[in-house]
């Protein structure tokens, strides 16, 4: 539901990506991490992990 709302509001346009590209990337993140980015708890964990990588200088 979150994913659909985000895409319906132009999330793909914001990222300069086609809607299907965004869906693919969300699915790929879930496949690689075991976390589903559209679930709030998983999204928070992914956010914290990415933030930690950036602060450590390893995440661009």
C-alpha distances in whole Angstrom, upper triangle without the diagonal:
4,5,5,6,9,10,10,12,15,14,15,18,19,19,21,20,18,15,16,17,14,13,16,16,13,14,18,17,16,19,21,20,19,16,12,12,8,9,11,15,15,14,17,19,18,19,22,23,23,25,28,28,29,31,33,34,32,29,30
4,5,5,6,9,10,11,13,11,14,16,16,16,19,18,17,14,16,16,13,12,15,15,12,14,17,16,15,18,20,19,18,15,11,10,6,8,9,13,13,11,14,16,16,16,19,21,20,22,24,25,25,28,30,30,29,25,26
4,6,5,6,9,10,11,9,11,14,14,14,16,14,14,11,12,13,9,8,12,12,9,11,14,13,13,16,18,17,17,14,11,9,6,9,11,14,13,11,15,17,15,16,19,20,19,21,24,24,25,27,29,29,28,24,25
4,5,5,6,9,10,9,11,14,15,15,17,15,14,10,12,14,11,9,13,14,12,13,17,17,16,19,21,21,20,18,14,12,10,12,14,18,17,15,18,21,19,20,23,24,23,25,28,28,28,31,33,33,31,27,28
4,5,5,6,9,9,11,13,14,15,17,16,15,12,14,16,13,12,16,16,14,16,19,19,18,22,24,23,22,19,16,14,11,13,14,18,18,15,18,21,20,19,23,24,23,25,28,28,28,30,33,33,31,28,28
4,6,5,7,5,8,10,10,11,14,13,13,10,13,14,10,11,14,14,12,15,17,17,17,20,22,21,21,18,15,12,10,13,13,17,16,14,16,19,17,17,20,22,20,22,25,25,25,27,30,29,28,24,24
4,5,5,5,6,9,10,11,12,11,10,7,10,11,8,9,12,13,12,14,17,17,17,20,22,22,22,19,16,14,12,15,16,20,19,16,19,21,19,19,23,24,22,24,27,27,26,29,31,31,29,25,25
4,6,7,9,10,11,13,14,13,12,9,12,14,12,12,16,16,15,17,20,20,21,23,25,25,25,22,19,17,14,17,18,22,21,19,22,24,23,22,26,27,25,27,30,30,29,32,35,34,33,29,29
4,6,9,9,9,12,13,13,13,11,14,15,13,14,18,17,16,19,22,21,22,25,26,26,26,23,20,17,15,18,18,22,22,19,21,24,22,21,25,26,24,25,29,29,28,30,33,32,31,28,27
4,5,5,6,9,10,10,10,9,12,13,11,13,16,16,15,18,20,20,21,24,25,25,26,23,20,17,16,19,20,23,22,19,22,24,22,21,25,26,23,24,28,28,27,29,32,31,30,26,25
4,5,5,6,9,8,9,8,11,11,8,11,14,13,12,15,17,17,18,21,22,22,23,20,17,14,13,17,17,20,19,16,18,21,18,17,21,22,20,21,24,24,23,26,28,27,26,22,22
4,5,5,6,5,6,5,8,8,6,9,11,11,12,15,16,16,18,20,21,22,23,21,18,15,15,19,19,22,21,18,21,22,19,19,23,23,20,22,26,25,24,27,29,28,26,22,21
4,5,5,6,7,8,11,11,10,13,15,14,15,18,19,19,22,24,24,25,26,24,22,19,18,22,22,25,24,21,23,25,22,21,25,25,22,24,27,26,25,28,30,29,27,24,22
4,5,8,10,11,14,13,11,14,16,15,15,19,19,19,21,24,24,24,26,23,21,17,17,21,21,23,22,19,21,23,20,18,22,23,20,21,24,24,22,25,27,26,25,21,20
4,5,9,10,12,10,8,12,13,12,13,16,16,16,19,21,21,21,23,21,19,16,17,20,20,23,21,18,20,21,18,17,21,21,18,19,22,21,20,23,25,23,22,18,17
4,7,9,12,10,10,13,14,13,15,18,18,18,21,23,23,24,26,24,22,19,20,23,24,26,24,21,24,25,22,21,24,24,21,23,26,24,23,26,28,26,25,21,19
4,6,8,6,7,10,11,10,13,15,15,16,19,20,20,22,24,22,20,17,18,22,23,25,23,20,23,24,21,21,24,24,21,23,26,24,23,27,28,27,25,21,20
4,5,5,7,9,10,11,13,15,15,17,19,20,21,23,24,23,20,18,18,22,23,26,24,21,25,26,23,23,26,26,23,26,29,27,27,30,32,30,28,24,23
4,5,5,6,9,10,11,13,14,16,17,19,20,21,22,20,18,16,15,19,21,23,21,19,23,24,21,22,25,25,23,25,28,27,27,30,32,31,29,25,24
4,5,5,6,9,10,10,12,14,15,16,18,20,20,19,17,16,15,19,21,24,21,20,23,24,21,22,26,25,23,26,29,27,27,31,32,31,28,25,25
4,5,5,6,9,10,10,12,14,15,16,18,19,18,16,15,15,19,21,23,20,19,22,23,19,20,24,23,21,23,26,24,24,28,29,27,25,22,21
4,5,5,6,9,10,11,12,14,15,16,18,16,14,12,12,16,18,20,17,15,19,19,16,17,21,20,18,21,24,22,22,26,27,26,24,20,20
4,5,5,6,9,10,11,12,14,16,16,15,12,11,11,14,17,19,16,15,19,19,17,18,22,21,20,22,25,24,24,28,29,28,26,22,23
4,5,5,6,9,10,10,12,14,15,14,12,12,13,16,19,20,17,16,20,20,17,19,22,21,19,23,25,23,24,27,28,27,24,21,22
4,5,5,6,9,10,10,12,13,13,11,10,12,15,17,18,15,14,17,17,14,15,19,17,16,19,21,19,20,24,24,23,21,18,18
4,5,5,6,9,10,11,11,10,8,7,8,11,14,15,12,11,14,15,12,14,17,16,15,18,20,19,20,23,24,24,22,18,19
4,5,5,6,9,10,10,10,8,8,10,12,15,16,13,13,17,16,14,16,19,18,17,21,22,21,23,26,26,26,23,21,22
4,5,5,6,8,10,10,10,10,12,15,17,18,14,14,17,16,13,16,19,17,16,20,21,19,21,24,24,24,21,18,20
4,5,5,6,8,7,7,7,10,12,14,14,11,11,14,13,10,12,15,13,12,16,17,16,18,21,21,21,18,15,17
4,6,5,5,5,5,7,9,10,13,13,9,10,14,12,10,14,16,14,15,18,19,18,20,23,23,24,21,19,21
4,6,6,8,8,10,13,14,17,16,13,14,17,15,13,17,19,16,17,20,21,20,22,25,25,25,22,20,22
4,6,8,10,11,15,15,18,17,13,14,16,14,12,15,17,14,14,18,18,17,19,22,21,22,18,17,19
4,5,8,10,13,13,15,13,10,11,13,11,9,12,14,11,12,16,16,15,18,20,20,20,17,16,19
4,7,9,12,12,14,12,9,11,14,11,10,14,15,13,15,18,18,18,21,23,23,24,21,19,22
4,6,9,8,10,9,5,8,10,8,8,11,13,12,13,16,17,17,19,21,22,23,20,18,21
4,5,6,9,9,6,7,10,10,9,12,14,14,15,17,19,19,21,23,24,25,23,20,22
4,6,7,8,6,5,8,9,7,9,12,12,12,15,17,17,19,21,22,23,21,18,20
4,6,9,7,6,10,11,11,12,15,16,16,18,20,21,22,24,25,26,24,21,23
4,6,5,6,9,10,10,12,14,15,16,18,20,21,22,24,26,27,25,22,25
4,6,5,6,9,10,10,12,14,15,16,18,20,21,22,24,26,24,22,24
4,5,5,6,9,10,11,12,14,15,17,19,20,21,23,25,23,21,24
4,5,5,6,8,10,10,12,14,15,17,18,20,21,23,21,19,21
4,5,5,6,9,10,11,12,14,15,16,18,20,21,20,17,19
4,5,5,6,9,10,10,12,14,15,16,18,20,19,17,19
4,5,5,6,9,10,11,12,14,15,16,18,17,15,18
4,5,5,6,8,10,11,12,14,15,17,15,13,15
4,5,5,6,9,10,11,12,14,15,14,12,14
4,6,5,6,9,10,10,12,14,14,12,15
4,5,5,6,9,10,11,12,11,10,13
4,5,5,6,9,10,11,9,7,10
4,5,5,6,9,10,10,8,10
4,5,5,6,9,9,8,11
4,5,5,6,5,5,8
4,5,5,6,4,6
4,5,8,8,9
4,6,8,10
4,6,7
4,6
4
